Amino acid sequence: MSSRDSTVLLRPRRRLPSHERRAEIVAAVVELARERGPEAITTQAIADRVALTHGALFRHFADKEAIWVAVFDWVRGDLGAAVDAAFAGGGSPVEILERVFLAHARFVARHPGAPRILYHALQGDERAPMHERAHRMVAGYARRVAACIREARDAGDLSPALDPQIGATLFVATLQGLALQRSLLGGEGGIVDAARATFSLLLDGMRGVPQ
């Protein structure tokens, strides 16, 4: 090994402001969630991924739960921004629904670990902060979808017998199932095409059989 290589290896990591280091840690957990179930991600694995000591990791977060809360808040914020933009894009209610569906799929393609994180949050202790955040997020998402479905139904674009709440539950559950399946099988690259085909089937179901 040359003296130059040795110097590079021994060079300490650049010190980052705390908020930047916290963001780096959160990004590392999202990456790790693609490789293994969130329940299998240890704090040591997180520290190793960002090249910190175990003790240094906890200079940025009080405990493991605080790390997971920050991770979920990032998922909620980034996914929420994508969904907000899709809802705000204009067009008919059906066009908006399709745009939201595909925006969610694109988010999963960019961040394959995110569906596992959301599922982990929803399956956790109901008293845990992350579970409460996840429940509020999904409930708020479903309400917005239900409102859009109601508008589409009232405009005559969907079956007059369609219950908007049931339609929204099916919409969200279909997305979650598709995203989790693709995440577990490692096929996130094709999720947008799969989502486009799946939405067509979902829309046919919500339109119902012509009378």
N, C-alpha and C positions, 0 to 999 in steps of 0.2 A: 504494500500500500504506500502511495506517495505521501510526502509530508502535507501536500495540499489536501488530499483525501482525508487525512487524519484531522486536519484543522476543521474541515467541513463537518465531520462526524461529531467532533467535540464542541461545536458551536452551540450554545444554549438556545432554546426556543425563545423567540421574540415575546416579550411580555405584552399582553393584551389588556386593554381596559376590561373591567369586570363584565360589562354588558356584552362585549364581543366574545369573551371566553364563555359566558353563559350560552350565547347563541351557538357557539361552536359545539358545546356539549349537547345541546338540544338536537342539533343537526346530526351528531354522531349517534344519538339514540334512535332517531328516525331511520338512519342507515342500518343500524343493528337490528331493528325490528323487521327489516326485510329478510335478514339472514336467519333469524330464530324468533320464536314466540317471545312476546314482551316479558312473560313470566320467567323466561330463562336468561334475561339480560341482567347481569350482576353489575354492581357499582364498579367492581374491579375491571370488568370488560369495558365499561364506559371510559374509565380512567385510561386504560390501555389504548383505546381507540383515539383519544385526543392527546396521548403521550404526557399524561399528568400522573403524579403519584396519587394514591388513594386519598391521602390527607389533603392534597391540594384541591381535589375534586370538591371536597366538602368545605372549602373556603368560599365556594361560589353558590352552594346550595346547602340548606340546613340538614337535609336528610334525603333518602331515596324518594320518599313521597313528594317532596318539593321538586325533585327533578321531573317526576312523571307529570305533575301538575303543569310545569312549564312546557313540557313536551306536548301535552294535550292542548294547552292554550295556543301553542304555535300551530298545531294542526287545525284547530277551530278557526284561528285567524286567517290562515292562508286559504283554507277551503272556503271559508266564509266570504273572502274577497272575490274568489273565482265565481261563487254562486251569486253574490250580489251583482257582479258585472253581467252575468247571464240574465238575471231577472230585469236588469235595467236596460237591456239591449233593444227593447221595443218589439213590435210585431204582434201577431195574434197570440192568444193564450197558448194555443198548441205549439206555436213556434217557440215561445218562451220555455215551455216545458221541455221540449227537445233540446234547446240550448243549455238549460240547466243540467239535464241528464248527461249531455256530452261534456260539459265543463267539469262535472264531478269525475267523469271517466278520465279526462285529461289530467286532472290533479293526481289521480291514482297512478297514471302512467309516469308522472314526474316523481312521485313519492310513494313507491310500492309498499313501504312499511306502514303507511298511514292507516289503511283499513284494519290491520292487526292492532294498532294502537287504539283505534276507536272501539273495536270489538272488546279489547281488554278492559277499556274503561267502563263499557256498559255491563260487562260481566262481573265487575268487581264489587266490593262491599258497598251497599247502597248508602252507607253513611260517609263514605270516602269523598273528599272534595272532587276528585277526578270523575267519579260516577255521577255526581250531581251536575257537574259541568257538561258531561256527555249527554245526560238525559235532557237538560235544557236545550242543548244544541239541536238534538234530533227532533225534539218537540217543536222548536221554533221553525226548523226547516220544513217539517211536515205541515205546519199551519200555513206557511207561504205557498207550498205546493197545492194544498187543499183549496186555497183562495183562487189560485190560477185555474185549477180544475173546475171549480164552480163557475168561473167566468166562461170557460170553454163550453161547459154544459149549457149554461144559459144562452150562449150564442148559437147553440144548435150544433156545435162541432163534436160533442160527445153525447153518449146515450142520456136521455132525460131521466132514466132510472138510476144513473150512477150516483152513489153517495160520495161526495168529495172527500170525506174523511177516510173512507175505505180505499178510494183511489189513491190518496196521498200515502197511506200506509203501504199499499202495494208498490207504489213508485219508489219510496225510500227503501223498502225491503229488497226490491229487485236490484237496486243500485248496490246496496250493501252486500248482497249475496254474490253479485257479479264481481265486485271489487275484491271481496275476500277470496273467492274461488281463484281469480286470476293471480292474486298475491301468493296464495299457497302453492299454486302450480308453476309460479315463475313465468307467467305469460303476460306480464303487464304491457309489453310492447304492442300487443294486438287488442288491448282492451277498448280502445276508441271504436275500432271497427265492430267489435262484438257488441258494444253499447249501442251503436247505431242500429244494428240488426235487432237487438233486444227491444229497443224503444219502439220500433215498428210493430212488433208483436204486442207490446204493452198497449200501444195506442189502438190497435185493432180491438183488443179486449175492452178498452174503455169506450170505444164507439158502439160496441154491441152489434147485435144482429139487426139489420135494417127491418123496420116494420112494414 
